[in-house]
């Protein structure tokens, strides 16, 4: 289960919400051709789980550019914290780690 709040690792607090089926459909539509990329979708779902940063509400991104903008706000430290929140068990498959590293770059 996703925690309701996490520390971003750089002093910020992220409020988190699990995506609803409607959110997922909106994200698939926004992703366009990128929806076929499992790595992009996993990364975007983590990003889109952020509902507030330091108490300031964040709307669910409705476009690919809005997902990118939220990713910029979240930053690298925030993505590390989100990855731990979404995948708390050690990942035995090196592919997931490689996908996250690739997406960050």
Buried (B, 14 or more C-beta within 10 A) or exposed (E): EBEEEBEBBEEBEBBBBEBEEEBEEBBBEBBEEBBEBEBBBBBBBBBBBBBBBEEEEBEBBEEBEBBEEBBEBBBEBBBBBBBEBBBEEEEEEEEBEEBBEEBEE
